[in-house]
Amino acid sequence: MYEGLSCFYDAMTEDIDYLRVARFVDRTVSRCVAYKAYKKRGETPILLDAACGTGSVLSHLLAKGYDCIGLDISEEMLDQAKCNVSDERVLWICQDMCKMDLFGTVTGICCLTDSVNHVLSEPALQSFFKRAHNFLDPGGVLLFDVLTEAHFTQQGTQMHCFADYETISCFWTGTYSPKKRRCTYDISCFIQEEDGLYARTDDRVVERVWLPEEIQGMLENAGFTKIRVLSGTEAPVGKAGRNRLYYICEKD
């Protein structure tokens, strides 16, 4: 899964300031009750990056003094993450975040760069929220973002893009259905191999727009009562926050 995208993903998202995103995560988690309890005991807080991708956020969080868990459904993404982040403080887990099953509880969980939009069904997203609540320490925090419909409609409902780098080229088209609130991307990557020839990979990625009232209801059903929502302009993440909402959910 994501064989081509795993090689291309970092280049494709180079406009995201991952350091600023990580600072936002750190500031959010370090204010929660669970984090302060860890520090008072002289223990290292544990942070789970759900749908961690190639580890771009996680790498900066390690520098903030966390032990980290990187979880992703894609073996190819995790392989790339292991190349990008070589640190014994990271536990890598290949799992669907909606079915995650951890060995214990954690201080904080982050799920960023619209990973929640990739969850297409309400039962699956409800499962993620319930499992996140279950695996958080009391006073721990879940932080995630979602793309709003404005992101998918800002240039109309049809999207065509091309990017060309030294050893990788990528073409993708996107079609957004307002009725279904879904955007389907067909992505073809051409990766240069050692013999100079190019190998082609094809991926289809689907994202769903989740309405604020849908998310609020599922979070409450999962057990979260302390829920804050920030717009992209309120969250200090730079351009990455454009057309996004950020949810900060603390477990009692």
C-alpha positions as CSV (number, residue, x, y, z in Angstrom):
1,M,0.0,0.0,0.0
2,Y,1.3,3.5,-0.9
3,E,4.4,2.1,-2.5
4,G,4.8,5.0,-4.8
5,L,3.6,7.6,-2.4
6,S,5.9,6.5,0.4
7,C,8.9,7.5,-1.8
8,F,7.2,10.7,-3.0
9,Y,5.4,11.8,0.1
10,D,8.0,14.0,1.7
11,A,8.6,15.9,-1.5
12,M,4.9,16.3,-2.0
13,T,4.4,17.8,1.4
14,E,7.5,20.0,1.6
15,D,5.3,23.1,2.0
16,I,4.3,21.9,5.5
17,D,6.4,23.3,8.3
18,Y,6.6,20.2,10.4
19,L,8.7,21.9,13.0
20,R,5.9,24.4,13.7
21,V,3.3,21.6,13.7
22,A,5.4,19.6,16.3
23,R,5.8,22.7,18.5
24,F,2.0,23.1,18.5
25,V,1.7,19.4,19.5
26,D,4.3,19.8,22.2
27,R,2.7,23.0,23.7
28,T,-0.7,21.3,23.7
29,V,0.4,18.0,25.3
30,S,2.7,19.7,27.8
31,R,-0.2,21.6,29.3
32,C,-2.3,18.5,30.0
33,V,-2.7,16.8,33.4
34,A,-1.1,13.5,32.4
35,Y,2.0,15.2,31.1
36,K,2.5,17.1,34.3
37,A,2.0,13.9,36.3
38,Y,4.7,12.1,34.3
39,K,7.1,15.0,34.9
40,K,6.3,15.1,38.6
41,R,7.2,11.4,38.8
42,G,10.4,12.0,36.9
43,E,9.2,9.8,34.0
44,T,9.3,10.4,30.2
45,P,5.9,11.2,28.7
46,I,4.8,8.9,25.9
47,L,3.4,10.3,22.7
48,L,1.6,8.3,19.9
49,D,1.6,9.6,16.4
50,A,-1.3,7.9,14.7
51,A,-1.0,7.6,10.9
52,C,2.5,8.8,11.3
53,G,3.4,8.5,7.6
54,T,7.1,9.0,7.0
55,G,7.7,10.3,10.6
56,S,8.1,14.0,9.8
57,V,6.2,15.3,12.9
58,L,7.5,12.5,15.1
59,S,11.2,13.3,14.4
60,H,10.7,16.8,15.8
61,L,8.8,15.5,18.8
62,L,11.7,13.3,19.8
63,A,13.8,16.4,20.2
64,K,11.1,17.7,22.7
65,G,12.0,14.8,25.1
66,Y,9.2,12.3,24.4
67,D,9.3,8.6,24.0
68,C,7.3,8.0,20.8
69,I,5.1,5.4,19.1
70,G,4.8,5.7,15.3
71,L,1.7,3.9,14.1
72,D,0.6,3.6,10.4
73,I,-1.4,1.2,8.3
74,S,1.2,1.3,5.5
75,E,4.4,-0.9,5.7
76,E,5.9,1.2,3.0
77,M,5.3,4.5,4.9
78,L,6.8,2.9,8.0
79,D,9.9,1.7,6.1
80,Q,10.4,5.2,4.9
81,A,9.9,6.6,8.5
82,K,12.5,4.2,9.9
83,C,15.0,5.5,7.3
84,N,14.1,9.1,8.3
85,V,14.0,8.6,12.0
86,S,16.7,6.3,13.6
87,D,16.1,6.5,17.3
88,E,15.6,3.7,19.9
89,R,13.0,5.8,21.7
90,V,10.5,5.1,18.8
91,L,8.3,2.0,18.8
92,W,7.0,1.4,15.3
93,I,3.6,-0.4,14.9
94,C,1.9,-1.3,11.6
95,Q,-1.8,-1.1,12.4
96,D,-5.0,0.6,11.2
97,M,-5.5,3.5,13.6
98,C,-9.2,2.6,13.8
99,K,-8.2,-0.8,15.1
100,M,-5.1,0.1,17.1
101,D,-4.3,-2.0,20.1
102,L,-1.5,-0.7,22.3
103,F,0.5,-2.3,25.1
104,G,-0.5,0.3,27.6
105,T,-1.6,3.9,27.9
106,V,0.1,7.1,26.6
107,T,0.2,10.7,27.6
108,G,-0.9,12.1,24.2
109,I,-2.1,11.1,20.8
110,C,-1.7,13.2,17.7
111,C,-3.2,12.5,14.3
112,L,-2.3,15.2,11.8
113,T,-2.1,16.2,8.1
114,D,-5.8,15.2,7.5
115,S,-5.4,11.6,8.4
116,V,-8.9,11.6,9.9
117,N,-10.2,12.6,6.4
118,H,-8.9,9.3,5.1
119,V,-11.3,7.5,7.4
120,L,-14.4,7.0,5.3
121,S,-17.1,5.5,7.5
122,E,-18.6,6.7,10.8
123,P,-18.2,3.3,12.6
124,A,-14.5,3.3,11.7
125,L,-13.9,6.9,12.9
126,Q,-16.0,6.2,16.0
127,S,-13.8,3.3,16.7
128,F,-10.6,5.4,16.4
129,F,-12.0,8.0,18.9
130,K,-13.0,5.3,21.4
131,R,-9.7,3.5,21.2
132,A,-7.9,6.8,21.5
133,H,-9.9,7.6,24.7
134,N,-9.2,4.1,26.0
135,F,-5.5,4.2,25.5
136,L,-5.0,7.7,26.9
137,D,-3.8,8.2,30.5
138,P,-6.3,10.1,32.7
139,G,-5.7,13.7,31.9
140,G,-4.1,12.8,28.5
141,V,-4.9,14.6,25.3
142,L,-5.9,13.7,21.7
143,L,-5.0,16.3,19.1
144,F,-6.1,15.9,15.5
145,D,-6.9,18.0,12.4
146,V,-9.5,17.7,9.6
147,L,-9.7,19.4,6.2
148,T,-12.9,21.4,5.7
149,E,-14.9,21.4,2.5
150,A,-13.3,24.7,1.5
151,H,-10.1,22.9,0.8
152,F,-11.7,20.6,-1.8
153,T,-13.7,23.3,-3.5
154,Q,-11.3,26.2,-3.6
155,Q,-10.3,25.4,-7.2
156,G,-13.6,23.8,-8.3
157,T,-14.4,20.1,-8.0
158,Q,-11.8,18.9,-10.5
159,M,-8.1,19.0,-9.7
160,H,-5.1,18.2,-12.0
161,C,-1.5,18.4,-10.7
162,F,2.0,17.5,-11.7
163,A,5.3,17.5,-9.9
164,D,8.7,16.7,-11.2
165,Y,11.8,16.1,-9.1
166,E,15.3,14.7,-9.9
167,T,14.4,11.0,-9.7
168,I,10.6,11.1,-9.2
169,S,7.7,12.5,-11.2
170,C,4.1,12.4,-10.1
171,F,0.7,13.0,-11.8
172,W,-2.5,13.2,-9.9
173,T,-6.1,14.1,-10.6
174,G,-8.8,14.7,-8.0
175,T,-12.6,14.7,-8.3
176,Y,-14.7,16.1,-5.4
177,S,-18.4,15.0,-5.0
178,P,-20.3,17.6,-2.9
179,K,-23.2,15.1,-2.5
180,K,-21.0,12.4,-1.1
181,R,-18.5,14.9,0.5
182,R,-15.7,12.7,-0.9
183,C,-12.7,13.5,-3.0
184,T,-11.0,10.7,-5.0
185,Y,-7.4,11.1,-6.1
186,D,-5.8,8.9,-8.7
187,I,-2.0,9.2,-8.3
188,S,0.7,7.9,-10.6
189,C,4.3,8.1,-9.7
190,F,7.4,7.4,-11.9
191,I,10.5,6.5,-9.9
192,Q,13.9,6.2,-11.5
193,E,15.7,3.0,-10.7
194,E,19.4,2.2,-10.7
195,D,19.4,1.2,-14.4
196,G,18.0,4.6,-15.3
197,L,14.6,3.2,-16.2
198,Y,11.4,4.4,-14.5
199,A,9.1,2.2,-12.5
200,R,5.4,3.2,-12.4
201,T,3.2,2.9,-9.4
202,D,-0.5,3.8,-9.1
203,D,-2.5,4.6,-6.0
204,R,-6.1,5.7,-5.3
205,V,-6.7,7.8,-2.3
206,V,-10.1,8.9,-1.0
207,E,-10.8,11.6,1.6
208,R,-14.1,12.4,3.2
209,V,-15.3,15.8,4.6
210,W,-16.5,15.4,8.2
211,L,-18.9,18.0,9.5
212,P,-18.1,19.6,12.9
213,E,-21.4,18.3,14.4
214,E,-20.5,14.7,13.3
215,I,-17.1,14.9,14.9
216,Q,-18.5,16.5,18.1
217,G,-21.1,13.7,18.5
218,M,-18.6,10.9,18.0
219,L,-16.1,12.4,20.4
220,E,-18.7,12.7,23.1
221,N,-19.8,9.1,22.4
222,A,-16.2,8.1,22.9
223,G,-16.2,9.7,26.4
224,F,-14.5,13.1,25.7
225,T,-16.1,16.0,27.5
226,K,-13.4,18.6,27.3
227,I,-13.2,19.5,23.6
228,R,-11.7,22.6,22.0
229,V,-11.8,23.4,18.3
230,L,-9.3,25.8,16.7
231,S,-9.4,27.2,13.2
232,G,-6.3,27.0,11.1
233,T,-5.6,30.7,11.7
234,E,-5.9,30.2,15.5
235,A,-3.5,27.2,15.5
236,P,0.1,28.3,15.3
237,V,1.1,26.0,12.4
238,G,1.6,28.4,9.5
239,K,0.3,27.5,6.0
240,A,-0.4,24.0,7.1
241,G,-3.5,25.3,8.9
242,R,-5.2,26.6,5.8
243,N,-8.8,25.2,5.5
244,R,-8.3,23.0,8.6
245,L,-9.9,22.6,12.0
246,Y,-7.8,21.4,15.0
247,Y,-9.5,19.4,17.8
248,I,-8.0,19.2,21.3
249,C,-9.7,16.6,23.4
250,E,-8.7,15.9,27.0
251,K,-9.6,12.8,28.8
252,D,-11.0,13.2,32.3
